[in-house]
Amino acid sequence: MLDTTEKLFKIFADKNRLRIFKLLGQRKMCVCELASILGVSQPSISRHLKRMKEVGLIADEQDRFWTNYFLRKSSKAQESVLCCIKFLLKGDRVIQSDLEKLKKVDRTKLCCK
């Protein structure tokens, strides 16, 4: 359990992974959508997602043209840490801006097919 907790905290030591975590808490998203909202390159987003997936924080599924990423169900211990992170991010200006952009993002206009 200590190793898992350490890995989670390392994941959340990066601002962009915190932002991705908060966005994926709203709905499933593809790399194009996340890159557009965060203003970060798709390869950078993909690296962040890979690290998050390696620790079991997120999962993915194929949906026609897109690979959707989403938060996985966690153990009770992990859920406690995640709940704390969510609480700490509440009201953050950058997070609020991301959530507003999320309302307007349209993957059909962003992603190459």
ChimeraX commands (.cxc) that place a marker at each C-alpha (Angstrom):
marker #1 position 0.00,0.00,0.00 radius 0.5
marker #1 position 2.88,2.37,0.73 radius 0.5
marker #1 position 4.28,1.90,-2.78 radius 0.5
marker #1 position 0.88,2.64,-4.34 radius 0.5
marker #1 position 0.46,5.79,-2.26 radius 0.5
marker #1 position 3.94,6.97,-3.18 radius 0.5
marker #1 position 3.21,6.43,-6.89 radius 0.5
marker #1 position -0.05,8.36,-6.61 radius 0.5
marker #1 position 1.67,11.31,-4.97 radius 0.5
marker #1 position 4.33,11.30,-7.69 radius 0.5
marker #1 position 1.56,11.44,-10.29 radius 0.5
marker #1 position -0.01,14.42,-8.55 radius 0.5
marker #1 position 3.32,16.24,-8.29 radius 0.5
marker #1 position 2.70,17.57,-11.80 radius 0.5
marker #1 position 0.30,20.42,-12.53 radius 0.5
marker #1 position -0.83,19.06,-15.89 radius 0.5
marker #1 position -1.60,15.62,-14.45 radius 0.5
marker #1 position -3.68,17.31,-11.74 radius 0.5
marker #1 position -5.59,19.16,-14.44 radius 0.5
marker #1 position -6.08,15.96,-16.46 radius 0.5
marker #1 position -7.31,14.18,-13.32 radius 0.5
marker #1 position -9.90,16.88,-12.68 radius 0.5
marker #1 position -11.09,16.89,-16.31 radius 0.5
marker #1 position -11.39,13.11,-16.48 radius 0.5
marker #1 position -13.46,13.31,-13.31 radius 0.5
marker #1 position -16.08,15.11,-15.39 radius 0.5
marker #1 position -16.29,12.73,-18.38 radius 0.5
marker #1 position -14.36,10.45,-20.72 radius 0.5
marker #1 position -12.01,12.36,-23.00 radius 0.5
marker #1 position -9.59,11.79,-25.86 radius 0.5
marker #1 position -6.04,13.12,-26.19 radius 0.5
marker #1 position -7.12,15.84,-28.65 radius 0.5
marker #1 position -9.65,17.27,-26.21 radius 0.5
marker #1 position -7.21,17.26,-23.31 radius 0.5
marker #1 position -4.47,18.86,-25.43 radius 0.5
marker #1 position -6.83,21.60,-26.59 radius 0.5
marker #1 position -8.04,22.46,-23.10 radius 0.5
marker #1 position -4.61,22.37,-21.45 radius 0.5
marker #1 position -2.80,24.06,-24.35 radius 0.5
marker #1 position -0.21,21.27,-24.34 radius 0.5
marker #1 position 1.00,19.10,-27.22 radius 0.5
marker #1 position -0.66,15.74,-27.87 radius 0.5
marker #1 position 2.60,13.80,-27.29 radius 0.5
marker #1 position 2.94,15.49,-23.88 radius 0.5
marker #1 position -0.65,14.59,-22.98 radius 0.5
marker #1 position -0.03,11.00,-24.11 radius 0.5
marker #1 position 3.03,10.73,-21.83 radius 0.5
marker #1 position 1.01,12.01,-18.87 radius 0.5
marker #1 position -1.81,9.57,-19.62 radius 0.5
marker #1 position 0.65,6.69,-19.88 radius 0.5
marker #1 position 2.06,7.44,-16.42 radius 0.5
marker #1 position -1.43,7.78,-14.96 radius 0.5
marker #1 position -2.44,4.49,-16.53 radius 0.5
marker #1 position 0.66,2.70,-15.20 radius 0.5
marker #1 position -0.36,3.45,-11.61 radius 0.5
marker #1 position -3.94,2.36,-12.27 radius 0.5
marker #1 position -5.49,5.81,-11.92 radius 0.5
marker #1 position -7.03,5.82,-15.39 radius 0.5
marker #1 position -8.09,3.34,-18.06 radius 0.5
marker #1 position -8.96,3.64,-21.72 radius 0.5
marker #1 position -11.39,2.24,-24.22 radius 0.5
marker #1 position -11.73,2.44,-27.97 radius 0.5
marker #1 position -14.75,4.28,-29.38 radius 0.5
marker #1 position -14.74,4.23,-33.19 radius 0.5
marker #1 position -12.08,6.83,-34.09 radius 0.5
marker #1 position -11.13,7.80,-30.56 radius 0.5
marker #1 position -9.45,6.31,-27.55 radius 0.5
marker #1 position -11.36,7.55,-24.51 radius 0.5
marker #1 position -9.59,7.93,-21.17 radius 0.5
marker #1 position -11.44,7.85,-17.87 radius 0.5
marker #1 position -10.83,7.53,-14.12 radius 0.5
marker #1 position -10.82,3.97,-12.81 radius 0.5
marker #1 position -12.55,2.81,-9.67 radius 0.5
marker #1 position -10.01,2.76,-6.85 radius 0.5
marker #1 position -9.43,0.94,-3.60 radius 0.5
marker #1 position -10.73,2.61,-0.45 radius 0.5
marker #1 position -7.23,3.81,0.45 radius 0.5
marker #1 position -6.71,5.33,-3.00 radius 0.5
marker #1 position -10.17,6.83,-2.93 radius 0.5
marker #1 position -9.29,8.69,0.29 radius 0.5
marker #1 position -6.23,10.23,-1.36 radius 0.5
marker #1 position -8.22,11.10,-4.50 radius 0.5
marker #1 position -10.99,12.70,-2.44 radius 0.5
marker #1 position -8.40,14.89,-0.72 radius 0.5
marker #1 position -6.89,15.93,-4.08 radius 0.5
marker #1 position -10.35,16.79,-5.44 radius 0.5
marker #1 position -11.05,18.92,-2.37 radius 0.5
marker #1 position -7.74,20.77,-2.70 radius 0.5
marker #1 position -8.40,21.57,-6.36 radius 0.5
marker #1 position -11.88,22.90,-5.73 radius 0.5
marker #1 position -12.09,26.59,-6.62 radius 0.5
marker #1 position -8.67,26.78,-8.29 radius 0.5
marker #1 position -8.73,29.38,-11.11 radius 0.5
marker #1 position -6.85,27.24,-13.62 radius 0.5
marker #1 position -9.10,24.26,-12.91 radius 0.5
marker #1 position -12.21,26.44,-13.22 radius 0.5
marker #1 position -10.94,27.75,-16.57 radius 0.5
marker #1 position -10.33,24.17,-17.74 radius 0.5
marker #1 position -13.87,23.18,-16.76 radius 0.5
marker #1 position -15.30,26.13,-18.73 radius 0.5
marker #1 position -13.26,25.13,-21.79 radius 0.5
marker #1 position -14.51,21.56,-21.37 radius 0.5
marker #1 position -18.07,22.75,-21.97 radius 0.5
marker #1 position -17.06,24.08,-25.40 radius 0.5
marker #1 position -14.59,21.45,-26.65 radius 0.5
marker #1 position -15.77,19.39,-29.64 radius 0.5
marker #1 position -13.65,16.39,-30.55 radius 0.5
marker #1 position -15.17,16.15,-34.02 radius 0.5
marker #1 position -13.58,19.51,-34.86 radius 0.5
marker #1 position -10.27,18.82,-33.11 radius 0.5
marker #1 position -9.26,15.29,-33.98 radius 0.5
marker #1 position -7.96,13.90,-37.22 radius 0.5
marker #1 position -9.75,10.79,-38.33 radius 0.5
marker link #1:1,2 radius 0.2
marker link #1:2,3 radius 0.2
marker link #1:3,4 radius 0.2
marker link #1:4,5 radius 0.2
marker link #1:5,6 radius 0.2
marker link #1:6,7 radius 0.2
marker link #1:7,8 radius 0.2
marker link #1:8,9 radius 0.2
marker link #1:9,10 radius 0.2
marker link #1:10,11 radius 0.2
marker link #1:11,12 radius 0.2
marker link #1:12,13 radius 0.2
marker link #1:13,14 radius 0.2
marker link #1:14,15 radius 0.2
marker link #1:15,16 radius 0.2
marker link #1:16,17 radius 0.2
marker link #1:17,18 radius 0.2
marker link #1:18,19 radius 0.2
marker link #1:19,20 radius 0.2
marker link #1:20,21 radius 0.2
marker link #1:21,22 radius 0.2
marker link #1:22,23 radius 0.2
marker link #1:23,24 radius 0.2
marker link #1:24,25 radius 0.2
marker link #1:25,26 radius 0.2
marker link #1:26,27 radius 0.2
marker link #1:27,28 radius 0.2
marker link #1:28,29 radius 0.2
marker link #1:29,30 radius 0.2
marker link #1:30,31 radius 0.2
marker link #1:31,32 radius 0.2
marker link #1:32,33 radius 0.2
marker link #1:33,34 radius 0.2
marker link #1:34,35 radius 0.2
marker link #1:35,36 radius 0.2
marker link #1:36,37 radius 0.2
marker link #1:37,38 radius 0.2
marker link #1:38,39 radius 0.2
marker link #1:39,40 radius 0.2
marker link #1:40,41 radius 0.2
marker link #1:41,42 radius 0.2
marker link #1:42,43 radius 0.2
marker link #1:43,44 radius 0.2
marker link #1:44,45 radius 0.2
marker link #1:45,46 radius 0.2
marker link #1:46,47 radius 0.2
marker link #1:47,48 radius 0.2
marker link #1:48,49 radius 0.2
marker link #1:49,50 radius 0.2
marker link #1:50,51 radius 0.2
marker link #1:51,52 radius 0.2
marker link #1:52,53 radius 0.2
marker link #1:53,54 radius 0.2
marker link #1:54,55 radius 0.2
marker link #1:55,56 radius 0.2
marker link #1:56,57 radius 0.2
marker link #1:57,58 radius 0.2
marker link #1:58,59 radius 0.2
marker link #1:59,60 radius 0.2
marker link #1:60,61 radius 0.2
marker link #1:61,62 radius 0.2
marker link #1:62,63 radius 0.2
marker link #1:63,64 radius 0.2
marker link #1:64,65 radius 0.2
marker link #1:65,66 radius 0.2
marker link #1:66,67 radius 0.2
marker link #1:67,68 radius 0.2
marker link #1:68,69 radius 0.2
marker link #1:69,70 radius 0.2
marker link #1:70,71 radius 0.2
marker link #1:71,72 radius 0.2
marker link #1:72,73 radius 0.2
marker link #1:73,74 radius 0.2
marker link #1:74,75 radius 0.2
marker link #1:75,76 radius 0.2
marker link #1:76,77 radius 0.2
marker link #1:77,78 radius 0.2
marker link #1:78,79 radius 0.2
marker link #1:79,80 radius 0.2
marker link #1:80,81 radius 0.2
marker link #1:81,82 radius 0.2
marker link #1:82,83 radius 0.2
marker link #1:83,84 radius 0.2
marker link #1:84,85 radius 0.2
marker link #1:85,86 radius 0.2
marker link #1:86,87 radius 0.2
marker link #1:87,88 radius 0.2
marker link #1:88,89 radius 0.2
marker link #1:89,90 radius 0.2
marker link #1:90,91 radius 0.2
marker link #1:91,92 radius 0.2
marker link #1:92,93 radius 0.2
marker link #1:93,94 radius 0.2
marker link #1:94,95 radius 0.2
marker link #1:95,96 radius 0.2
marker link #1:96,97 radius 0.2
marker link #1:97,98 radius 0.2
marker link #1:98,99 radius 0.2
marker link #1:99,100 radius 0.2
marker link #1:100,101 radius 0.2
marker link #1:101,102 radius 0.2
marker link #1:102,103 radius 0.2
marker link #1:103,104 radius 0.2
marker link #1:104,105 radius 0.2
marker link #1:105,106 radius 0.2
marker link #1:106,107 radius 0.2
marker link #1:107,108 radius 0.2
marker link #1:108,109 radius 0.2
marker link #1:109,110 radius 0.2
marker link #1:110,111 radius 0.2
marker link #1:111,112 radius 0.2
marker link #1:112,113 radius 0.2
view
